[in-house]
Amino acid sequence: MLTKSVLGNQIKVLRLEKGLSQEEFGAPVDLSRSAVSQIESGQMYPSLESIGKIVKYYSTSWDNLVGHAKSKKPTEMTVSPVRTLVTTVDKTGRDNIVLVPIKAQAGYLQGAQQPEYIEHLPTFWLPGLNHGTYRAFEVSGYSMLADRTGFFPGDIVVGEYVERLEEIKDGFVYILVNNAQEVDNIVLKRCLNYLDKGGVIICKSDNKDPQYPTFPLPVENIKEVWKFKIKLTRQAPEPSGLYERINALEGDMILMKEQLKKSPLNN
C-alpha cells in the first residue's frame, strides 16, 4: 500500500543515494528542510507538483519514486473493482438510486456487500438517468469547494458506476470507495489516472487549502468507483459580479430620476 510512510521512505532513499542533506535535497525542488523532513517521516504527502519536480530534477521516474514491492506489473494491476455490486429495484423493476447519507457512510465499506444494508438505505429516481447504475452520496467537508463554487457540505452527488479502473479519465470528478487507512473510506475527488505509471489514482481537491493535499490511492485499495453525473444542492447560486454591477447601476438611475423629479428646475 502506498502510504505516506512508504512514499516518504522512497524519497528518503533517493536523497541518501544522492548524498544530500534534507535542506540540499529540497532547495532545487522548492521544498523546505522542514517539508522534506515531514514527507520522509510519513507526516504528509508531497504535492503532485513537488513529485513532478523531484522526478525531473533528480532524473528519476514515477515508477522508482512511488513504485512499491509487489510481484505484479503496473499493467496487471489495472483491473476492475473487485467486489460485486449490490443494487435494489422498484416495483416496476427499474434500478433505484440508493442514497448513502453521511450517517451511513461509516458502515458503507462493509455494508455495501450486504443486501439488507443496502435495502435499508433511502432510494429515489431521477429522469434522464435511464441507462447505467447510479448511486448517491452526501457530501461532507469543504475539500471540493473553491471560491464558493463546487460541492457544499450536505450536497447530494449522483455517480454512475465505473466497471473498470482504466475508464477513469484525467480531470473528472469521481467518488472512490476504498479501504486505505490514510484517508476516508468514501472520497469525492478530481482524479488523474496513473495506473500505468505506478498503479495509483491521483486524488486532487478543488479547494487549494493545504489541509486538503493531493494524494495517491493505490489500485488494491479501491473497491468502488462512481463517476460524478449530477449534483443536488440547497445552495442557491450567488449573483455574479456583472449582475451586481448592473443592479447597482439600475439603482443609481432610479435614485437620479427621483432626485430630478424633486429638483426646483422641474417645478
N, C-alpha and C positions, 0 to 999 in steps of 0.2 A: 504494500500500500504506500502511495506517495504522500506521506505525512509531512508536516513541517520539519520534523527531525530528520527524516530521510533526505529531503531536498537540501536541508541545511548542511547535512554531512557531506553530500555530493559537492557542494560549493566549497566547503572547508577542505576537502581532498584536493580540489582544483587549486585552491590558494596555496596549500602546502607544497603541491607539485611545482608551483611557480616560485617557491621560496620567498613569499611575500608576507609582510605583516598585514593585519586587518586594515589598517589605515592605507597602506600602499596598494592593497588589492582593491579597495573601494573607491579611491580617488579617481581613477580613469573612467569609472562607470557611474559616477555621481552618487556614490553611497558613502555615508559617513562611517567612521570606525564603529560607532555605536550600532548603526544599522546592520553592518556586516556581522557584528557580534550577536545581535538578536536573531538574525537569519540562521547563523551557524548553530546556535543553541536551540533552535526549534521554537523560538518565541513568536516568530512572524514569518509569513510567506513573502518572498521578494515579489515585486510587481512584475507583470508581463514585460513591461518596458525595461526593467532592470535585468531580467533574464536575457532579453534580446541584446542588451549592451554587453553583458558578460560573455555571451556566446560569440559576439562579433569581435570584441576587443581581445579576448584570450584565445581566439582561433579554436574554439571547441564546437560542439554540436549540441542540439537539443537532446538527442539520444544520450550523449555522455553525461549531460547535466541532470536530466530528470529520469533517465533510464534506471530501472531497479531490477535487482536479481530475480529472474524468472526464466523458465525454460522456453516459454512461448515467444515467438517473434511478434513485433507490433501488428503485423498483418493478420496474425492468428487471433489477436485479441479483439478485432473489430467484429464483434458478434452482437446478436440481438440481446436485449434484456432477458435474463434467464428465467424469470418466473412467469407462470401462466396468469393471465388477466381475468379477474372475476368481475362480471357485469350483472346488471339486472334489466328486466324489460317491463313495460307497462302492460295493460290489459289487451292492447292490440298487437303485442309482440314487438313493439318498437323499443330500441335501446334507450334506457334512461340516461340522463346526465347526472351522475352521482356527485353530490357536493360534499367536500371534506372541509368542514369548518375548523377554525383554529383549535377549538377544544378537543377535536377528534384527531388532530394531526399527530399527536404524540404516539398514538397507538396504530397509526396507519401502516407503518413499515411491516409489522407482523400481521395486523388485522386485515390488510388488503387481500390476503390469501384465504381468508375465511368468509364463506358466503354469508354467514349470519352477521358478521361485522358490516359488510357492505350493504346488506338488506336493511340495516337499522339507520343508515345514513340518509339524509334528505335527498330527494331526487326532483328533477324538473326537466323541461323540454324547451328548446328554442327553435323557432323557424329558421330555415337556412342551413341547419346542421343535420342533414339527412343521410349523409354518407360518411362512414368512419365511426370510430369510437371516441367518445368525449368524456372528460372528467373535469370537475370544477374544484378549485381550491381557494380558500380565503387567504388574502394577503396579510402578512404580519410584518411589521417593521418598515423602514424607510429606505432600504438599500436600492430599490429600483425607482426612486423618486428623485428627479433632478429639475431644479428651477420650477417647482410646483407643477411639473408635468410628469406623467408616468403612472406608477401604481401606488395608490394610497393604502395605508392600513385599513382593512375592512373591505377593500375591493374584492370582487369575485373574478378570478381569471379562469376562463374555459380553455382547455387544451385538447388537442387531438392526439391520440395515441401514436407514438413513433415505434414501429416494429423493429427497425434496425438502427443501431447507433450510427452507421455510415450515413444515414439520412439527415443527421444534424448538420445544418448549414451555418456557416460563419455569419455572425452578426444578428441572428434571430434570437427571440426570447423563448426559453423553454422552462418547464417545470421538471426538475430532476428529483426522483425519489432514490435515496441512497442510504447505505449503511456505514459511510465514512464517519470516523469518530471525531474529526476535527470540525465538522460543520453540521448544520441542522439536517434532519432526515429528509425534509422537503425544502428545496430551494428554488426560487424564481430568479433566473439569471439570463443575461445575454451571453451566448456561447460561441466558442471557437473550437472547431473540430481538429484536434491534434492526435487523432488515433494513429495516424501513420508516422508520427514524429516521436511518440513516447507513450502511446496507449492511454491518453488522457483527454478529457474535455476541459477546456479552459473556461472558467465561470467568471464573468465580469458583472459588476454592479453599475447601473447608470448613475447612481449617486457617487460622486468622486471624493466624498469624505474618507479620510484614511481609515476610519473604523470599518469600512466595507471593502477590504482588499480583494484583489483578483486572486483566484486560487485554482489549482488543477484538481480535477476529480478523476481518479483512476477508473478505468473501464470496469474492473472487477467489483467496484463498489456501487455501480449504477444498477438499479433494479427496475425502474420505470422511467420513461421519458415522454413528456407531453408537450407538443408544440403549441405555443400560445396562439389563440384564434380570436377570442372576444373578451372584452372586459366589461363587467357590470359594476357601476360605481354610484355612490351617493354624492360625489363631489361635482358640483356644477362648474363648468369651465369659467375661468376668470376672464374678464374683458381684456382685450389686447391693448397695447399702448396706443395704437392708432385710434381704436374705438374710444378710449378715454379722452384723447385729444379732441376728437370730433364732438364728443359730448360737452367738453369744456367750451369749445368754440360756439356751439349752439346755445349754451347757457349765457355766454357773454353777449351774443347777438340779441337774445331776448331781453337781457338787462338793459342794453343800449336802447332798444326800442321803447322800453318803459320810461327810461330817462328822457328820451326825446319827446315823448308824449307830455311829460311834465315840464318841459323846457318853456320859458317865457316866450321864446320865438314862435311857438306853436299856438299861442293864445291871441 
